[in-house]
Amino acid sequence: EQTQEIRDTLERLTDNFLAMDSSYNVTLINNKTASLMGETGSKIIGKNLFEQFPDITGTVFGRSIIKSKEEQEQIEFEELYAPSGRWFRTRIFPSENGLSVFFQDVTDKHLQDLLLVESEIKYKQLFENNPFPMWVLDNESLNIRTVNKAAIKEYGYTAEEFSTHNFLDLTDGDNELRSAYRKKFDAPYFTGVVNHKRKDGKPLKAEVFIYEIFIEGQERKIVVGNDVTDLLTYQEDLKTSRDQLRQLSSHLEKI
């Protein structure tokens, strides 16, 4: 009755479970594990694990079982089980009388990690190859964490020099103007034209878009900039020209 109760308990486990004696003969196994191995529990109970499944001898699983028993050391690892194409986190608990092994299916976690890595690769490629200057800032201090090639080319700083700067260091203005920018940049989203200066001191007007983003589990601000100095100069010249034309028209009417 006690044995049956133990077996019923093992069947209710969400993990796969396997127990062996000190000679690696299977003493307990739940149906989930037996099914994973392509057998029924009744055919595996009492059999030597390595004789019944010789393919596991050279695997991480096989070597870990032997090491855990010989060194009486608890071992945990993750491994792809080729026949099923799924990843399992395996935990081995040794005792003087044998071993208890728990297998947890972590395939979904591995797939999510893989998708996250692919997403980060695409983000980095988009970031590096963007034709507009871009920065990644610390969300609180606004210190520059990462910068792309376009920003290096536009502003004249090296990547190493940028990494020692705060984004407000690019401001062309006094402390009062920097403070005003700081308040604006603290918002989750900001867009507008700011006065910047290059490394050589040459001023430029940059239209910046600042928004918050999570990168590698960290909350950051990402900035996209665009030099609009020539555009604004052109617009100002156009406005001046129009004003002059209006003055000339008024003068001609008076004449």
Disulfide bonds with the S-S distance in Angstrom:
none
